[in-house]
Amino acid sequence: MDLVLEFFDSYGLDYVYSRTLPASLASGFPTGLQQALSLNQGNLTGVASAATVSGSSGMYGYSPYLFKMSQYTSASLLPRYNVFRQFLSLFCITTVFGWLLYFAVASFSYVFIFDKAIFNHPRYLKNQMSLEIKQAVSAIPFMVLLTVPWFLLELQGMSKLYMTIDYENHGVRQFFLEYVYFLMFTDCGIYLLHRWLHWPSVYKMLHKPHHKWLVTTPYASHAFHPVDGYIQSLPYHVYPMLFPLHKVSYLILFTFVNFWTVMIHDGEYLANDPVVNGAACHTVHHLYFNYNYGQFTTLWDRLGGSYREPDRELFNKSLKKSSKTWDEQIKKMEVIKQKVEGDKDDRVYGTEEKLLKKTN
C-alpha cells in the first residue's frame, strides 16, 4: 500500500495535511511530546533521516518510487511517516476505494450480466437489493478499520513485498508464479475459514447475515457482517507476510479478488467447470448452505467432502428460471436450512423490483 499512499500524498494529502495541521502548530507542544509523536516542524532533514531505514520493503515514501517530494511534504504537523497520519489516510483511501469498487463492479454486473428473472424466485427477499447495498455500505468501513493494521505492518517493512525485479532475488519467472502461489494459498485459507464460519455457534454470530440472501444479486457480494468479511480476507494479508509478492501484483490481486467476489454472486452460470468455483458453485452454497466453501477452485471442497455439483438445470437458460426448477430447489433447500437455522425464519420474501420477464 506504500505505492497507493505515496500517490495520494503527492497528489492531495500532503496539501490537505499541511493546511489542516500545519507544522507551525508543533511549537505549542512540549519537546518530549513532539519526539514521542514524531511531530514535524517543517524540516525536510527529519523526513530524509527517517527514510534511511526504509529499503525496498521498508517504511514507505522516503525514497519515493514514483513521485518527488513537494513543498507541502514536510509542511504538516504530521509527517508522512507518522503512524496516526498513515492510519487515517489508509482508512479514508481504502474505504472510499472499497465503496467505489463495490458499486462500479456490482453495477456493471447488474446492468450487463445479471439475469433479473431471479426477482421472480420465491426465495428472493422483499427489497433485497436495497438491503444488500445497505449492509455492504455499512460493513465496508468496519472491515477496513480491521484491515488497516495489516497495511501499517507492510509500511513498516514487516512483509515480504518487494518492488525490484532482478535475476538474483525476484526474477520474471518468480513474478508470474507468485500469482499461482497466491491463489492457491488464499483458496485453501478461505476454504478453512469459511467452513469454520459455518460451525453452528459461529454461523449464528457472524456468518448468518450473509446467508440471509438465499438467491443473490451482485450487490450481495460484500453484504457481510464486517467481522465475517474481515476473517475471510485474512489469507490475502497473511500471504505477503510469509511469501514474496511484488507490490504491483499485490494491488492487482487485491482488486481481482473484489471482482471475483462480485462475479460469483451474479447468478450467471457460464460453464459447469469441474475445477473453477464459479457462480453456479456459489449459488449452490447460498441455497444449500453446507457445500462449496471454496473461493476460486473446487479442490478443497473435493478433498474436504463438501463439494456439491451444481444442478444441471442451472446451465439451461429456460430451465434455470422455471417454476418447477425453483420449487425443487426450495424443497431441498428448506430441509438443509431447517438443520442449519432451525424453524425460525426472519426473512420477508417477495419482490418490489421491476421484473424483466415472467418465468415459465
GINORSUL-V843196 format. One record per residue. N is the residue number from 1. RES is the residue in one small letter. SS is DSSP state (@ for helix, = for strand, . for the rest). Layout:
BEGIN
n={N N}
res={RES RES}
ss={SS SS}
END
This chain:
BEGIN
n={1 2 3 4 5 6 7 8 9 10 11 12 13 14 15 16 17 18 19 20 21 22 23 24 25 26 27 28 29 30 31 32 33 34 35 36 37 38 39 40 41 42 43 44 45 46 47 48 49 50 51 52 53 54 55 56 57 58 59 60 61 62 63 64 65 66 67 68 69 70 71 72 73 74 75 76 77 78 79 80 81 82 83 84 85 86 87 88 89 90 91 92 93 94 95 96 97 98 99 100 101 102 103 104 105 106 107 108 109 110 111 112 113 114 115 116 117 118 119 120 121 122 123 124 125 126 127 128 129 130 131 132 133 134 135 136 137 138 139 140 141 142 143 144 145 146 147 148 149 150 151 152 153 154 155 156 157 158 159 160 161 162 163 164 165 166 167 168 169 170 171 172 173 174 175 176 177 178 179 180 181 182 183 184 185 186 187 188 189 190 191 192 193 194 195 196 197 198 199 200 201 202 203 204 205 206 207 208 209 210 211 212 213 214 215 216 217 218 219 220 221 222 223 224 225 226 227 228 229 230 231 232 233 234 235 236 237 238 239 240 241 242 243 244 245 246 247 248 249 250 251 252 253 254 255 256 257 258 259 260 261 262 263 264 265 266 267 268 269 270 271 272 273 274 275 276 277 278 279 280 281 282 283 284 285 286 287 288 289 290 291 292 293 294 295 296 297 298 299 300 301 302 303 304 305 306 307 308 309 310 311 312 313 314 315 316 317 318 319 320 321 322 323 324 325 326 327 328 329 330 331 332 333 334 335 336 337 338 339 340 341 342 343 344 345 346 347 348 349 350 351 352 353 354 355 356 357 358 359 360}
res={m d l v l e f f d s y g l d y v y s r t l p a s l a s g f p t g l q q a l s l n q g n l t g v a s a a t v s g s s g m y g y s p y l f k m s q y t s a s l l p r y n v f r q f l s l f c i t t v f g w l l y f a v a s f s y v f i f d k a i f n h p r y l k n q m s l e i k q a v s a i p f m v l l t v p w f l l e l q g m s k l y m t i d y e n h g v r q f f l e y v y f l m f t d c g i y l l h r w l h w p s v y k m l h k p h h k w l v t t p y a s h a f h p v d g y i q s l p y h v y p m l f p l h k v s y l i l f t f v n f w t v m i h d g e y l a n d p v v n g a a c h t v h h l y f n y n y g q f t t l w d r l g g s y r e p d r e l f n k s l k k s s k t w d e q i k k m e v i k q k v e g d k d d r v y g t e e k l l k k t n}
ss={. @ @ @ @ @ @ @ @ @ @ @ @ @ @ @ @ @ @ @ . = @ @ @ @ @ @ . . @ @ @ @ @ @ . . = . . . . @ @ @ @ @ @ @ @ . . . . . . . . . . . . . . . . . . . . . . . . = . = . . . . @ @ @ @ @ @ @ @ @ @ @ @ @ @ @ @ @ @ @ @ @ @ @ @ @ @ @ @ @ @ . . . @ @ @ @ @ . . . . = . . @ @ @ @ @ @ @ @ @ @ @ @ @ @ @ @ @ @ @ @ @ @ @ @ @ @ @ @ . . . . . = = . . . . . . . . . @ @ @ @ @ @ @ @ @ @ @ @ @ @ @ @ @ @ @ @ @ @ @ @ @ . . . @ @ @ @ @ @ @ @ @ @ @ @ @ . . . . . @ @ @ . . . . . @ @ @ @ @ @ @ @ @ @ @ @ @ @ @ @ @ . . = = @ @ @ @ @ @ @ @ @ @ @ @ @ @ @ @ @ . . . . . . . . . . . . = . . @ @ @ @ @ @ @ @ @ @ . . . . . . . . = . @ @ @ @ @ @ . . . . . . . @ @ @ @ . . . @ @ @ . @ @ @ @ @ @ @ @ @ @ @ @ @ @ @ @ @ @ @ . . . . . . . = . . . . . . . . . . .}
END
